[in-house]
Amino acid sequence: MVTEKSVALFALSTLGRPKDLTATLARSDIASVSMGETSLFGQKMPEIVIDTVSGAEVGFGVAKINRRQGDDVVSALGG
């Protein structure tokens, strides 16, 4: 979820519904964002990669079925 001030990452249930808040990051801490690709159990999947102003890189996989929502997150963050 992207708001004016932060980005929140939620784990999803097996039904694809938000389950647990995993992490938050203030938008002011984000230097750049892009869509990449990663592998999970030998299967390729989209990955959102966020670079922070402190130099850290945060990446998280996006289920293929949620690719459009992942693209929306990257777009909302200016990537």
N, C-alpha and C positions, 0 to 999 in steps of 0.2 A: 504494500500500500504506500502511495506517495502522497504526502500532504505539503502544504506551503513550507513547513519547517523541518520535516523529517521524512525518512524512509523507514518503514517497518517491514520486517521479514517474518512471515508466519509459516510454520510447518503445516502441512495439509493432512487431513484424515484420509482414509482409504476411499472415501466418497468425493474427495477433492475440495472439501470445505476447510476454511481456516480452523486450526486446532490450537496450537500453542504459539505465543509470541517468542520468536527465536532471537531476534536482534533488532536494534534501532540504530539509526545513524542520522545525525543532523545534516541537513542539506548544505549548510555552510562548511561542513567538513569534507564535502565531495569535490575533488578536482576534476575528474572526468568519469564517464561511464560509456561502456560499449557492450555489444553483443558478440560473444565468441562461441566456442564450441568445446565441450568436454566429453569424457567417456565415463559411463557408469556400467559396471558389469559387462564391458565390451560393447555397449550400445552408445552411439553418439547422441548427444543431446545439446540443446542451446544452453549457454551459460552467460549470465549477466556479470560483467566484471566492473567493479567500482574501484577507482584509484582515489585515495584520500589525500588531503593537503599535507598530511604528515608523512606521506610516502608509502603507506600500507596499501596492499591490494586485497580486495575482498571479492570472491567469486562464488556464485551459487547457481546450481543447475535449475533449469526450467523444464518441466515435463513437456514433451512434444505437443501434447494436447493443449497446453497453455502457452504456446509460442506467441500467439497474438497478444496476450496479456503481458508477456515478457517484453515484446516490442513496444507496447504502450508505456511500460515503466521506463525503458531506455529513452523513449521520446519525451516523456514528462520530465526527465532529468536532464534533457538537453543533449543527449547522445545521438 
